[in-house]
Amino acid sequence: MAFTPIAVDRDAMTIMGVQFPDKGSLERAANALGSNMYEGFEPTPSLVELYRDFVAGKVAPSALVTLIKERL
């Protein structure tokens, strides 16, 4: 299975240009995205931002599906 690599800048703490608050959250996000990409997920900066905000508790679980549909 082939997939397109995404831009991860560990020095700037960004994934696809989306800023992360610390290296730990960046690494967890990069690992989660990589696992999902292996299964066929194609991330966009908007979806990376949504993932970051959801994990940080800024997006309620009840709103997640609606927001994903809006960003696809």
PDB file with one MODEL, atoms N, CA, C and O in Angstrom:
MODEL        1
ATOM      1  N   MET A   1       0.851  -1.179   0.000  1.00  0.00           N
ATOM      2  CA  MET A   1       0.000   0.000   0.000  1.00  0.00           C
ATOM      3  C   MET A   1       0.891   1.234   0.000  1.00  0.00           C
ATOM      4  O   MET A   1       1.798   1.346   0.825  1.00  0.00           O
ATOM      5  N   ALA A   2       0.644   2.145  -0.904  1.00  0.00           N
ATOM      6  CA  ALA A   2       1.438   3.365  -0.996  1.00  0.00           C
ATOM      7  C   ALA A   2       0.627   4.547  -0.471  1.00  0.00           C
ATOM      8  O   ALA A   2      -0.588   4.619  -0.650  1.00  0.00           O
ATOM      9  N   PHE A   3       1.313   5.443   0.162  1.00  0.00           N
ATOM     10  CA  PHE A   3       0.665   6.673   0.602  1.00  0.00           C
ATOM     11  C   PHE A   3       1.645   7.819   0.463  1.00  0.00           C
ATOM     12  O   PHE A   3       2.856   7.613   0.392  1.00  0.00           O
ATOM     13  N   THR A   4       1.118   9.013   0.425  1.00  0.00           N
ATOM     14  CA  THR A   4       1.930  10.206   0.286  1.00  0.00           C
ATOM     15  C   THR A   4       2.385  10.661   1.671  1.00  0.00           C
ATOM     16  O   THR A   4       1.557  10.859   2.560  1.00  0.00           O
ATOM     17  N   PRO A   5       3.687  10.827   1.857  1.00  0.00           N
ATOM     18  CA  PRO A   5       4.163  11.307   3.157  1.00  0.00           C
ATOM     19  C   PRO A   5       3.620  12.707   3.469  1.00  0.00           C
ATOM     20  O   PRO A   5       3.343  13.492   2.562  1.00  0.00           O
ATOM     21  N   ILE A   6       3.476  12.999   4.739  1.00  0.00           N
ATOM     22  CA  ILE A   6       3.039  14.329   5.154  1.00  0.00           C
ATOM     23  C   ILE A   6       4.223  15.071   5.755  1.00  0.00           C
ATOM     24  O   ILE A   6       5.189  14.456   6.206  1.00  0.00           O
ATOM     25  N   ALA A   7       4.140  16.392   5.757  1.00  0.00           N
ATOM     26  CA  ALA A   7       5.219  17.228   6.278  1.00  0.00           C
ATOM     27  C   ALA A   7       5.145  17.289   7.800  1.00  0.00           C
ATOM     28  O   ALA A   7       4.200  17.832   8.372  1.00  0.00           O
ATOM     29  N   VAL A   8       6.160  16.722   8.440  1.00  0.00           N
ATOM     30  CA  VAL A   8       6.288  16.797   9.899  1.00  0.00           C
ATOM     31  C   VAL A   8       7.587  17.538  10.190  1.00  0.00           C
ATOM     32  O   VAL A   8       8.667  17.070   9.828  1.00  0.00           O
ATOM     33  N   ASP A   9       7.483  18.686  10.840  1.00  0.00           N
ATOM     34  CA  ASP A   9       8.654  19.481  11.207  1.00  0.00           C
ATOM     35  C   ASP A   9       8.783  19.448  12.723  1.00  0.00           C
ATOM     36  O   ASP A   9       8.106  20.187  13.438  1.00  0.00           O
ATOM     37  N   ARG A  10       9.661  18.580  13.196  1.00  0.00           N
ATOM     38  CA  ARG A  10       9.808  18.402  14.641  1.00  0.00           C
ATOM     39  C   ARG A  10      10.459  19.615  15.316  1.00  0.00           C
ATOM     40  O   ARG A  10      10.218  19.865  16.497  1.00  0.00           O
ATOM     41  N   ASP A  11      11.271  20.359  14.585  1.00  0.00           N
ATOM     42  CA  ASP A  11      11.881  21.556  15.165  1.00  0.00           C
ATOM     43  C   ASP A  11      10.841  22.666  15.358  1.00  0.00           C
ATOM     44  O   ASP A  11      10.817  23.325  16.398  1.00  0.00           O
ATOM     45  N   ALA A  12       9.995  22.864  14.366  1.00  0.00           N
ATOM     46  CA  ALA A  12       8.952  23.891  14.453  1.00  0.00           C
ATOM     47  C   ALA A  12       7.698  23.370  15.149  1.00  0.00           C
ATOM     48  O   ALA A  12       6.778  24.139  15.429  1.00  0.00           O
ATOM     49  N   MET A  13       7.657  22.053  15.433  1.00  0.00           N
ATOM     50  CA  MET A  13       6.519  21.373  16.059  1.00  0.00           C
ATOM     51  C   MET A  13       5.237  21.561  15.248  1.00  0.00           C
ATOM     52  O   MET A  13       4.202  21.970  15.776  1.00  0.00           O
ATOM     53  N   THR A  14       5.331  21.249  13.941  1.00  0.00           N
ATOM     54  CA  THR A  14       4.176  21.328  13.064  1.00  0.00           C
ATOM     55  C   THR A  14       3.993  20.047  12.261  1.00  0.00           C
ATOM     56  O   THR A  14       4.955  19.343  11.953  1.00  0.00           O
ATOM     57  N   ILE A  15       2.749  19.763  11.933  1.00  0.00           N
ATOM     58  CA  ILE A  15       2.392  18.696  10.999  1.00  0.00           C
ATOM     59  C   ILE A  15       1.523  19.361   9.949  1.00  0.00           C
ATOM     60  O   ILE A  15       0.476  19.927  10.262  1.00  0.00           O
ATOM     61  N   MET A  16       1.961  19.290   8.702  1.00  0.00           N
ATOM     62  CA  MET A  16       1.253  19.928   7.582  1.00  0.00           C
ATOM     63  C   MET A  16       0.987  21.399   7.880  1.00  0.00           C
ATOM     64  O   MET A  16      -0.048  21.937   7.487  1.00  0.00           O
ATOM     65  N   GLY A  17       1.924  22.050   8.576  1.00  0.00           N
ATOM     66  CA  GLY A  17       1.799  23.461   8.906  1.00  0.00           C
ATOM     67  C   GLY A  17       0.968  23.759  10.146  1.00  0.00           C
ATOM     68  O   GLY A  17       0.850  24.918  10.545  1.00  0.00           O
ATOM     69  N   VAL A  18       0.391  22.730  10.761  1.00  0.00           N
ATOM     70  CA  VAL A  18      -0.435  22.908  11.959  1.00  0.00           C
ATOM     71  C   VAL A  18       0.469  22.850  13.194  1.00  0.00           C
ATOM     72  O   VAL A  18       1.170  21.862  13.414  1.00  0.00           O
ATOM     73  N   GLN A  19       0.444  23.901  13.983  1.00  0.00           N
ATOM     74  CA  GLN A  19       1.293  24.013  15.172  1.00  0.00           C
ATOM     75  C   GLN A  19       0.777  23.139  16.313  1.00  0.00           C
ATOM     76  O   GLN A  19      -0.424  23.092  16.576  1.00  0.00           O
ATOM     77  N   PHE A  20       1.699  22.448  16.986  1.00  0.00           N
ATOM     78  CA  PHE A  20       1.376  21.657  18.174  1.00  0.00           C
ATOM     79  C   PHE A  20       2.035  22.301  19.382  1.00  0.00           C
ATOM     80  O   PHE A  20       3.089  22.925  19.255  1.00  0.00           O
ATOM     81  N   PRO A  21       1.420  22.155  20.565  1.00  0.00           N
ATOM     82  CA  PRO A  21       1.914  22.871  21.743  1.00  0.00           C
ATOM     83  C   PRO A  21       3.211  22.316  22.325  1.00  0.00           C
ATOM     84  O   PRO A  21       3.943  23.035  23.005  1.00  0.00           O
ATOM     85  N   ASP A  22       3.500  21.036  22.062  1.00  0.00           N
ATOM     86  CA  ASP A  22       4.717  20.436  22.627  1.00  0.00           C
ATOM     87  C   ASP A  22       5.103  19.218  21.794  1.00  0.00           C
ATOM     88  O   ASP A  22       4.313  18.713  20.996  1.00  0.00           O
ATOM     89  N   LYS A  23       6.328  18.764  21.997  1.00  0.00           N
ATOM     90  CA  LYS A  23       6.833  17.640  21.199  1.00  0.00           C
ATOM     91  C   LYS A  23       6.082  16.343  21.466  1.00  0.00           C
ATOM     92  O   LYS A  23       5.917  15.530  20.557  1.00  0.00           O
ATOM     93  N   GLY A  24       5.627  16.137  22.688  1.00  0.00           N
ATOM     94  CA  GLY A  24       4.879  14.926  23.007  1.00  0.00           C
ATOM     95  C   GLY A  24       3.594  14.816  22.217  1.00  0.00           C
ATOM     96  O   GLY A  24       3.291  13.765  21.652  1.00  0.00           O
ATOM     97  N   SER A  25       2.831  15.909  22.177  1.00  0.00           N
ATOM     98  CA  SER A  25       1.572  15.877  21.426  1.00  0.00           C
ATOM     99  C   SER A  25       1.837  15.772  19.928  1.00  0.00           C
ATOM    100  O   SER A  25       1.063  15.146  19.204  1.00  0.00           O
ATOM    101  N   LEU A  26       2.921  16.378  19.463  1.00  0.00           N
ATOM    102  CA  LEU A  26       3.290  16.260  18.049  1.00  0.00           C
ATOM    103  C   LEU A  26       3.594  14.803  17.705  1.00  0.00           C
ATOM    104  O   LEU A  26       3.107  14.292  16.697  1.00  0.00           O
ATOM    105  N   GLU A  27       4.383  14.143  18.521  1.00  0.00           N
ATOM    106  CA  GLU A  27       4.752  12.745  18.255  1.00  0.00           C
ATOM    107  C   GLU A  27       3.540  11.819  18.314  1.00  0.00           C
ATOM    108  O   GLU A  27       3.398  10.925  17.481  1.00  0.00           O
ATOM    109  N   ARG A  28       2.673  12.031  19.290  1.00  0.00           N
ATOM    110  CA  ARG A  28       1.465  11.201  19.382  1.00  0.00           C
ATOM    111  C   ARG A  28       0.586  11.395  18.151  1.00  0.00           C
ATOM    112  O   ARG A  28       0.042  10.432  17.611  1.00  0.00           O
ATOM    113  N   ALA A  29       0.451  12.641  17.714  1.00  0.00           N
ATOM    114  CA  ALA A  29      -0.358  12.924  16.524  1.00  0.00           C
ATOM    115  C   ALA A  29       0.275  12.316  15.283  1.00  0.00           C
ATOM    116  O   ALA A  29      -0.422  11.723  14.459  1.00  0.00           O
ATOM    117  N   ALA A  30       1.582  12.458  15.140  1.00  0.00           N
ATOM    118  CA  ALA A  30       2.269  11.892  13.974  1.00  0.00           C
ATOM    119  C   ALA A  30       2.098  10.375  13.935  1.00  0.00           C
ATOM    120  O   ALA A  30       1.864   9.807  12.868  1.00  0.00           O
ATOM    121  N   ASN A  31       2.209   9.726  15.069  1.00  0.00           N
ATOM    122  CA  ASN A  31       2.031   8.270  15.124  1.00  0.00           C
ATOM    123  C   ASN A  31       0.601   7.868  14.798  1.00  0.00           C
ATOM    124  O   ASN A  31       0.377   6.910  14.058  1.00  0.00           O
ATOM    125  N   ALA A  32      -0.367   8.595  15.346  1.00  0.00           N
ATOM    126  CA  ALA A  32      -1.772   8.283  15.074  1.00  0.00           C
ATOM    127  C   ALA A  32      -2.097   8.506  13.598  1.00  0.00           C
ATOM    128  O   ALA A  32      -2.764   7.681  12.974  1.00  0.00           O
ATOM    129  N   LEU A  33      -1.626   9.614  13.048  1.00  0.00           N
ATOM    130  CA  LEU A  33      -1.880   9.893  11.638  1.00  0.00           C
ATOM    131  C   LEU A  33      -1.234   8.833  10.748  1.00  0.00           C
ATOM    132  O   LEU A  33      -1.842   8.366   9.785  1.00  0.00           O
ATOM    133  N   GLY A  34       0.001   8.458  11.075  1.00  0.00           N
ATOM    134  CA  GLY A  34       0.685   7.430  10.291  1.00  0.00           C
ATOM    135  C   GLY A  34      -0.065   6.119  10.310  1.00  0.00           C
ATOM    136  O   GLY A  34      -0.200   5.466   9.276  1.00  0.00           O
ATOM    137  N   SER A  35      -0.554   5.724  11.467  1.00  0.00           N
ATOM    138  CA  SER A  35      -1.326   4.478  11.570  1.00  0.00           C
ATOM    139  C   SER A  35      -2.600   4.553  10.738  1.00  0.00           C
ATOM    140  O   SER A  35      -2.957   3.599  10.047  1.00  0.00           O
ATOM    141  N   ASN A  36      -3.281   5.692  10.811  1.00  0.00           N
ATOM    142  CA  ASN A  36      -4.512   5.862  10.037  1.00  0.00           C
ATOM    143  C   ASN A  36      -4.231   5.940   8.540  1.00  0.00           C
ATOM    144  O   ASN A  36      -5.026   5.454   7.734  1.00  0.00           O
ATOM    145  N   MET A  37      -3.117   6.542   8.166  1.00  0.00           N
ATOM    146  CA  MET A  37      -2.758   6.615   6.747  1.00  0.00           C
ATOM    147  C   MET A  37      -2.473   5.219   6.197  1.00  0.00           C
ATOM    148  O   MET A  37      -2.776   4.925   5.041  1.00  0.00           O
ATOM    149  N   TYR A  38      -1.900   4.381   7.017  1.00  0.00           N
ATOM    150  CA  TYR A  38      -1.645   3.000   6.605  1.00  0.00           C
ATOM    151  C   TYR A  38      -2.958   2.308   6.245  1.00  0.00           C
ATOM    152  O   TYR A  38      -2.990   1.430   5.383  1.00  0.00           O
ATOM    153  N   GLU A  39      -4.036   2.709   6.911  1.00  0.00           N
ATOM    154  CA  GLU A  39      -5.366   2.132   6.665  1.00  0.00           C
ATOM    155  C   GLU A  39      -6.133   2.863   5.565  1.00  0.00           C
ATOM    156  O   GLU A  39      -7.271   2.506   5.263  1.00  0.00           O
ATOM    157  N   GLY A  40      -5.510   3.893   4.960  1.00  0.00           N
ATOM    158  CA  GLY A  40      -6.145   4.575   3.844  1.00  0.00           C
ATOM    159  C   GLY A  40      -6.587   6.009   4.088  1.00  0.00           C
ATOM    160  O   GLY A  40      -7.059   6.673   3.166  1.00  0.00           O
ATOM    161  N   PHE A  41      -6.442   6.500   5.317  1.00  0.00           N
ATOM    162  CA  PHE A  41      -6.821   7.876   5.636  1.00  0.00           C
ATOM    163  C   PHE A  41      -5.898   8.849   4.913  1.00  0.00           C
ATOM    164  O   PHE A  41      -4.685   8.646   4.871  1.00  0.00           O
ATOM    165  N   GLU A  42      -6.474   9.909   4.342  1.00  0.00           N
ATOM    166  CA  GLU A  42      -5.693  10.950   3.679  1.00  0.00           C
ATOM    167  C   GLU A  42      -5.899  12.267   4.437  1.00  0.00           C
ATOM    168  O   GLU A  42      -6.907  12.946   4.241  1.00  0.00           O
ATOM    169  N   PRO A  43      -4.943  12.627   5.303  1.00  0.00           N
ATOM    170  CA  PRO A  43      -5.114  13.824   6.126  1.00  0.00           C
ATOM    171  C   PRO A  43      -4.992  15.115   5.315  1.00  0.00           C
ATOM    172  O   PRO A  43      -4.339  15.164   4.272  1.00  0.00           O
ATOM    173  N   THR A  44      -5.637  16.142   5.826  1.00  0.00           N
ATOM    174  CA  THR A  44      -5.504  17.502   5.312  1.00  0.00           C
ATOM    175  C   THR A  44      -5.101  18.365   6.502  1.00  0.00           C
ATOM    176  O   THR A  44      -5.287  17.951   7.647  1.00  0.00           O
ATOM    177  N   PRO A  45      -4.557  19.544   6.260  1.00  0.00           N
ATOM    178  CA  PRO A  45      -4.244  20.419   7.394  1.00  0.00           C
ATOM    179  C   PRO A  45      -5.458  20.673   8.288  1.00  0.00           C
ATOM    180  O   PRO A  45      -5.325  20.729   9.510  1.00  0.00           O
ATOM    181  N   SER A  46      -6.622  20.825   7.696  1.00  0.00           N
ATOM    182  CA  SER A  46      -7.835  21.068   8.478  1.00  0.00           C
ATOM    183  C   SER A  46      -8.158  19.884   9.396  1.00  0.00           C
ATOM    184  O   SER A  46      -8.555  20.082  10.544  1.00  0.00           O
ATOM    185  N   LEU A  47      -7.991  18.674   8.904  1.00  0.00           N
ATOM    186  CA  LEU A  47      -8.256  17.490   9.729  1.00  0.00           C
ATOM    187  C   LEU A  47      -7.177  17.298  10.795  1.00  0.00           C
ATOM    188  O   LEU A  47      -7.472  16.828  11.894  1.00  0.00           O
ATOM    189  N   VAL A  48      -5.932  17.655  10.481  1.00  0.00           N
ATOM    190  CA  VAL A  48      -4.863  17.592  11.483  1.00  0.00           C
ATOM    191  C   VAL A  48      -5.174  18.577  12.612  1.00  0.00           C
ATOM    192  O   VAL A  48      -4.997  18.259  13.788  1.00  0.00           O
ATOM    193  N   GLU A  49      -5.632  19.759  12.249  1.00  0.00           N
ATOM    194  CA  GLU A  49      -6.007  20.764  13.250  1.00  0.00           C
ATOM    195  C   GLU A  49      -7.166  20.264  14.114  1.00  0.00           C
ATOM    196  O   GLU A  49      -7.157  20.444  15.332  1.00  0.00           O
ATOM    197  N   LEU A  50      -8.140  19.652  13.500  1.00  0.00           N
ATOM    198  CA  LEU A  50      -9.276  19.105  14.239  1.00  0.00           C
ATOM    199  C   LEU A  50      -8.814  18.017  15.208  1.00  0.00           C
ATOM    200  O   LEU A  50      -9.251  17.989  16.359  1.00  0.00           O
ATOM    201  N   TYR A  51      -7.938  17.124  14.753  1.00  0.00           N
ATOM    202  CA  TYR A  51      -7.400  16.076  15.617  1.00  0.00           C
ATOM    203  C   TYR A  51      -6.682  16.705  16.818  1.00  0.00           C
ATOM    204  O   TYR A  51      -6.903  16.308  17.962  1.00  0.00           O
ATOM    205  N   ARG A  52      -5.822  17.689  16.542  1.00  0.00           N
ATOM    206  CA  ARG A  52      -5.081  18.358  17.629  1.00  0.00           C
ATOM    207  C   ARG A  52      -6.038  18.951  18.652  1.00  0.00           C
ATOM    208  O   ARG A  52      -5.843  18.784  19.857  1.00  0.00           O
ATOM    209  N   ASP A  53      -7.061  19.636  18.183  1.00  0.00           N
ATOM    210  CA  ASP A  53      -8.007  20.293  19.084  1.00  0.00           C
ATOM    211  C   ASP A  53      -8.872  19.281  19.842  1.00  0.00           C
ATOM    212  O   ASP A  53      -9.207  19.503  21.006  1.00  0.00           O
ATOM    213  N   PHE A  54      -9.228  18.192  19.198  1.00  0.00           N
ATOM    214  CA  PHE A  54     -10.021  17.157  19.866  1.00  0.00           C
ATOM    215  C   PHE A  54      -9.221  16.519  21.004  1.00  0.00           C
ATOM    216  O   PHE A  54      -9.736  16.353  22.110  1.00  0.00           O
ATOM    217  N   VAL A  55      -7.983  16.170  20.737  1.00  0.00           N
ATOM    218  CA  VAL A  55      -7.135  15.549  21.765  1.00  0.00           C
ATOM    219  C   VAL A  55      -6.888  16.508  22.921  1.00  0.00           C
ATOM    220  O   VAL A  55      -6.757  16.079  24.068  1.00  0.00           O
ATOM    221  N   ALA A  56      -6.824  17.804  22.628  1.00  0.00           N
ATOM    222  CA  ALA A  56      -6.604  18.818  23.670  1.00  0.00           C
ATOM    223  C   ALA A  56      -7.873  19.126  24.456  1.00  0.00           C
ATOM    224  O   ALA A  56      -7.833  19.888  25.422  1.00  0.00           O
ATOM    225  N   GLY A  57      -9.008  18.537  24.047  1.00  0.00           N
ATOM    226  CA  GLY A  57     -10.257  18.778  24.751  1.00  0.00           C
ATOM    227  C   GLY A  57     -10.997  20.026  24.303  1.00  0.00           C
ATOM    228  O   GLY A  57     -11.956  20.448  24.950  1.00  0.00           O
ATOM    229  N   LYS A  58     -10.559  20.619  23.200  1.00  0.00           N
ATOM    230  CA  LYS A  58     -11.200  21.833  22.701  1.00  0.00           C
ATOM    231  C   LYS A  58     -12.408  21.536  21.812  1.00  0.00           C
ATOM    232  O   LYS A  58     -13.195  22.431  21.503  1.00  0.00           O
ATOM    233  N   VAL A  59     -12.547  20.276  21.405  1.00  0.00           N
ATOM    234  CA  VAL A  59     -13.675  19.848  20.584  1.00  0.00           C
ATOM    235  C   VAL A  59     -14.382  18.722  21.328  1.00  0.00           C
ATOM    236  O   VAL A  59     -13.762  17.724  21.697  1.00  0.00           O
ATOM    237  N   ALA A  60     -15.662  18.888  21.542  1.00  0.00           N
ATOM    238  CA  ALA A  60     -16.448  17.875  22.261  1.00  0.00           C
ATOM    239  C   ALA A  60     -16.636  16.635  21.385  1.00  0.00           C
ATOM    240  O   ALA A  60     -16.801  16.748  20.171  1.00  0.00           O
ATOM    241  N   PRO A  61     -16.611  15.450  22.007  1.00  0.00           N
ATOM    242  CA  PRO A  61     -16.854  14.227  21.236  1.00  0.00           C
ATOM    243  C   PRO A  61     -18.162  14.276  20.449  1.00  0.00           C
ATOM    244  O   PRO A  61     -18.243  13.750  19.340  1.00  0.00           O
ATOM    245  N   SER A  62     -19.167  14.898  21.015  1.00  0.00           N
ATOM    246  CA  SER A  62     -20.472  14.974  20.343  1.00  0.00           C
ATOM    247  C   SER A  62     -20.418  15.821  19.069  1.00  0.00           C
ATOM    248  O   SER A  62     -21.257  15.647  18.185  1.00  0.00           O
ATOM    249  N   ALA A  63     -19.458  16.723  18.959  1.00  0.00           N
ATOM    250  CA  ALA A  63     -19.340  17.590  17.787  1.00  0.00           C
ATOM    251  C   ALA A  63     -18.368  17.044  16.749  1.00  0.00           C
ATOM    252  O   ALA A  63     -18.312  17.546  15.626  1.00  0.00           O
ATOM    253  N   LEU A  64     -17.605  16.026  17.115  1.00  0.00           N
ATOM    254  CA  LEU A  64     -16.517  15.560  16.260  1.00  0.00           C
ATOM    255  C   LEU A  64     -16.988  15.078  14.894  1.00  0.00           C
ATOM    256  O   LEU A  64     -16.421  15.493  13.883  1.00  0.00           O
ATOM    257  N   VAL A  65     -17.976  14.239  14.825  1.00  0.00           N
ATOM    258  CA  VAL A  65     -18.430  13.686  13.553  1.00  0.00           C
ATOM    259  C   VAL A  65     -18.931  14.795  12.624  1.00  0.00           C
ATOM    260  O   VAL A  65     -18.625  14.791  11.432  1.00  0.00           O
ATOM    261  N   THR A  66     -19.677  15.718  13.154  1.00  0.00           N
ATOM    262  CA  THR A  66     -20.181  16.830  12.349  1.00  0.00           C
ATOM    263  C   THR A  66     -19.026  17.654  11.786  1.00  0.00           C
ATOM    264  O   THR A  66     -19.040  18.017  10.609  1.00  0.00           O
ATOM    265  N   LEU A  67     -18.034  17.951  12.614  1.00  0.00           N
ATOM    266  CA  LEU A  67     -16.895  18.739  12.162  1.00  0.00           C
ATOM    267  C   LEU A  67     -16.070  17.991  11.119  1.00  0.00           C
ATOM    268  O   LEU A  67     -15.585  18.602  10.166  1.00  0.00           O
ATOM    269  N   ILE A  68     -15.906  16.701  11.282  1.00  0.00           N
ATOM    270  CA  ILE A  68     -15.173  15.915  10.287  1.00  0.00           C
ATOM    271  C   ILE A  68     -15.886  15.981   8.943  1.00  0.00           C
ATOM    272  O   ILE A  68     -15.249  16.206   7.913  1.00  0.00           O
ATOM    273  N   LYS A  69     -17.196  15.787   8.944  1.00  0.00           N
ATOM    274  CA  LYS A  69     -17.961  15.840   7.700  1.00  0.00           C
ATOM    275  C   LYS A  69     -17.843  17.200   7.028  1.00  0.00           C
ATOM    276  O   LYS A  69     -17.781  17.284   5.801  1.00  0.00           O
ATOM    277  N   GLU A  70     -17.812  18.256   7.818  1.00  0.00           N
ATOM    278  CA  GLU A  70     -17.682  19.604   7.262  1.00  0.00           C
ATOM    279  C   GLU A  70     -16.326  19.824   6.614  1.00  0.00           C
ATOM    280  O   GLU A  70     -16.205  20.602   5.667  1.00  0.00           O
ATOM    281  N   ARG A  71     -15.301  19.138   7.121  1.00  0.00           N
ATOM    282  CA  ARG A  71     -13.927  19.378   6.651  1.00  0.00           C
ATOM    283  C   ARG A  71     -13.471  18.409   5.571  1.00  0.00           C
ATOM    284  O   ARG A  71     -12.380  18.564   5.021  1.00  0.00           O
ATOM    285  N   LEU A  72     -14.277  17.430   5.266  1.00  0.00           N
ATOM    286  CA  LEU A  72     -13.890  16.482   4.211  1.00  0.00           C
ATOM    287  C   LEU A  72     -14.130  17.041   2.842  1.00  0.00           C
ATOM    288  O   LEU A  72     -13.858  16.372   1.845  1.00  0.00           O
TER     289      LEU A  72
ENDMDL
END
